[in-house]
């Protein structure tokens, strides 16, 4: 399971502990498909985020995770800022 986050009308995906298998795959593929619980699918392009305001918005959006995930993300923010990997999701061009 992966948490899809939304901030400032933008969608994000990320992992708090740096690159893992799926983030490496997403980086290599440059995009993917989200299959929503209602059966709809969204093909997207994924752009890695560098340090800066947008990445910080994505990290702040981790508060959207349900309890207790939101608390764990908040407590681990310094760690997440240091090594977390986040992507902006957009419609493919």
Legacy VTK file of the C-alpha trace (Angstrom):
# vtk DataFile Version 3.0
C-alpha trace
ASCII
DATASET POLYDATA
POINTS 93 float
0.000 0.000 0.000
1.151 3.510 -0.835
-0.294 6.772 0.461
-1.180 9.246 -2.279
-0.955 12.761 -0.847
-2.456 16.048 -1.996
-1.157 19.562 -1.290
-1.870 22.837 -3.117
-3.882 21.033 -5.828
-0.941 18.723 -6.545
-0.599 14.946 -6.004
2.478 13.327 -4.421
3.922 9.927 -3.562
6.875 9.326 -1.316
8.777 7.071 1.017
10.205 8.298 4.336
13.285 6.067 4.374
14.911 6.942 1.073
14.850 4.792 -2.009
13.223 1.385 -1.796
12.226 -1.017 -4.559
9.080 0.769 -5.700
10.687 4.249 -5.670
13.571 2.958 -7.781
11.089 1.372 -10.187
9.095 4.611 -10.359
12.268 6.625 -10.998
13.281 4.290 -13.808
9.811 4.095 -15.379
9.117 7.820 -15.011
5.469 7.131 -14.213
2.893 4.528 -13.458
-0.762 3.713 -12.930
-2.825 4.178 -9.787
-5.815 1.865 -9.497
-8.330 3.539 -7.192
-10.634 1.446 -4.982
-13.628 2.413 -7.170
-11.976 0.722 -10.172
-10.830 3.872 -11.973
-7.232 4.068 -13.137
-4.969 7.094 -13.472
-1.835 6.989 -15.610
0.660 9.525 -14.335
4.126 10.921 -14.884
6.330 11.043 -11.761
8.882 13.813 -11.222
11.358 13.407 -8.338
11.404 16.359 -5.951
14.629 18.047 -4.898
15.039 19.869 -1.602
12.905 23.000 -1.522
9.428 24.375 -0.930
7.525 21.828 -2.999
9.250 18.848 -1.364
8.515 20.392 2.036
4.807 20.695 1.084
4.801 16.995 0.168
6.430 16.113 3.491
3.906 18.253 5.394
1.112 16.452 3.531
2.093 13.194 5.256
-0.187 14.411 8.059
-3.017 13.154 5.801
-2.127 9.548 6.609
-4.603 7.928 9.010
-3.666 7.466 12.668
-1.144 6.276 13.772
0.755 6.907 10.520
0.229 10.656 10.707
1.782 10.749 14.186
4.747 8.611 13.117
5.415 10.840 10.104
5.212 13.966 12.272
7.621 12.532 14.837
10.028 11.481 12.084
10.014 14.728 10.062
13.718 15.480 10.582
14.617 11.997 9.336
12.171 12.288 6.411
13.575 15.687 5.405
17.080 14.205 5.433
16.501 11.071 3.335
12.862 10.757 2.231
12.110 10.380 -1.484
9.088 12.184 -2.941
7.569 12.523 -6.420
5.103 14.967 -7.996
2.402 13.110 -9.955
0.963 14.652 -13.109
-1.007 13.654 -16.154
1.356 12.476 -18.893
1.888 14.971 -21.696
LINES 1 94
93 0 1 2 3 4 5 6 7 8 9 10 11 12 13 14 15 16 17 18 19 20 21 22 23 24 25 26 27 28 29 30 31 32 33 34 35 36 37 38 39 40 41 42 43 44 45 46 47 48 49 50 51 52 53 54 55 56 57 58 59 60 61 62 63 64 65 66 67 68 69 70 71 72 73 74 75 76 77 78 79 80 81 82 83 84 85 86 87 88 89 90 91 92
